[in-house]
Amino acid sequence: MTKKDFTISLKALQTQYDYDLEYADKLAKLFKTEDVSVYDNEELYDGFVHLLASNFKDKTEAESQINEFMYDCDFGRTEGARLKSSEDLWNSLLDF
């Protein structure tokens, strides 16, 4: 997998994640409740992360860092995030 394909794939995951959050927010407003969960795409996300991680020597570490980037760093949007972009993530994974 190329760096470009890796970053495009992560951008697609980010776009879907943002869409899911927006959809849940709109449903909550429509039904005047805060008790609306985001659709559970966990199996799809896990499979995609596994596929992305399979391109690196240490697949376990790659999965861990990809998940960190997606969830802890909110795709690099969290202030002070260790991983600020998919390019940062790619470069970090090359070390393993």
Backbone torsions as a table, in degrees:
resi	resn	phi	psi	omega
1	MET	NA	138.6	179.0
2	THR	-86.7	163.1	176.4
3	LYS	-59.4	-40.5	179.6
4	LYS	-61.8	-46.0	179.0
5	ASP	-63.3	-38.5	178.4
6	PHE	-61.8	-48.6	-177.6
7	THR	-69.1	-36.1	176.3
8	ILE	-64.0	-41.1	179.6
9	SER	-64.1	-43.9	178.4
10	LEU	-66.7	-35.2	176.5
11	LYS	-64.4	-38.5	177.4
12	ALA	-64.2	-41.5	176.6
13	LEU	-63.1	-42.0	179.0
14	GLN	-62.8	-44.6	179.6
15	THR	-60.3	-44.7	179.5
16	GLN	-66.3	-42.0	178.8
17	TYR	-60.0	-46.8	178.8
18	ASP	-63.2	-41.1	178.3
19	TYR	-61.5	-44.4	179.7
20	ASP	-61.0	-42.5	178.8
21	LEU	-65.0	-42.7	179.5
22	GLU	-63.4	-41.5	180.0
23	TYR	-62.6	-45.8	179.1
24	ALA	-62.9	-38.5	178.6
25	ASP	-64.2	-42.9	179.0
26	LYS	-65.0	-39.6	177.1
27	LEU	-64.0	-41.4	179.3
28	ALA	-61.0	-41.3	178.4
29	LYS	-68.0	-41.1	-179.8
30	LEU	-60.9	-44.6	-177.5
31	PHE	-93.7	5.6	178.1
32	LYS	50.6	53.6	178.6
33	THR	-147.6	158.7	174.4
34	GLU	-104.8	4.0	-174.2
35	ASP	-97.0	51.7	177.2
36	VAL	-119.5	120.2	-180.0
37	SER	-89.8	152.8	173.0
38	VAL	-68.3	143.0	176.9
39	TYR	-55.4	137.5	-175.5
40	ASP	-81.7	100.1	176.4
41	ASN	-104.0	20.1	-172.9
42	GLU	-55.9	-43.0	-179.6
43	GLU	-62.3	-41.6	179.1
44	LEU	-66.1	-47.1	179.1
45	TYR	-61.5	-44.9	-180.0
46	ASP	-60.4	-42.7	178.6
47	GLY	-64.4	-40.4	179.7
48	PHE	-67.6	-42.3	178.0
49	VAL	-62.8	-42.2	178.3
50	HIS	-60.3	-43.3	178.8
51	LEU	-63.0	-45.8	178.2
52	LEU	-62.1	-42.6	-177.2
53	ALA	-67.8	-26.2	-176.6
54	SER	-65.4	-9.9	180.0
55	ASN	-86.9	-1.3	-176.5
56	PHE	-118.5	155.9	-175.3
57	LYS	-58.7	-50.9	-179.5
58	ASP	-98.7	90.2	-174.2
59	LYS	-63.7	-35.7	180.0
60	THR	-65.1	-46.6	177.9
61	GLU	-64.9	-38.3	178.9
62	ALA	-63.0	-44.9	177.8
63	GLU	-60.4	-42.8	-180.0
64	SER	-60.8	-46.6	-178.6
65	GLN	-70.1	-36.6	177.7
66	ILE	-63.9	-44.4	177.1
67	ASN	-62.8	-40.6	176.8
68	GLU	-59.3	-46.0	-179.8
69	PHE	-61.0	-44.1	-176.8
70	MET	-71.3	-47.9	-170.0
71	TYR	-99.0	-49.4	-178.4
72	ASP	-73.9	-38.9	-178.1
73	CYS	-95.2	-2.3	-177.9
74	ASP	48.1	53.2	179.1
75	PHE	58.6	34.7	177.6
76	GLY	86.7	1.6	-176.0
77	ARG	-89.0	-11.0	179.1
78	THR	-74.4	129.9	-179.7
79	GLU	-61.0	132.0	179.9
80	GLY	78.9	11.3	-179.2
81	ALA	-62.0	140.3	176.7
82	ARG	-64.3	-39.9	179.6
83	LEU	-107.6	111.6	-173.3
84	LYS	-98.2	-12.0	-179.6
85	SER	-156.6	164.9	177.0
86	SER	-65.6	-26.9	175.8
87	GLU	-67.7	-40.7	175.0
88	ASP	-59.6	-43.8	179.9
89	LEU	-62.2	-48.2	178.8
90	TRP	-54.3	-49.9	-178.9
91	ASN	-63.1	-38.1	177.4
92	SER	-63.9	-39.9	-178.3
93	LEU	-71.4	-23.4	178.4
94	LEU	-67.8	-20.1	178.9
95	ASP	-75.2	-13.5	-176.9
96	PHE	-107.9	NA	NA
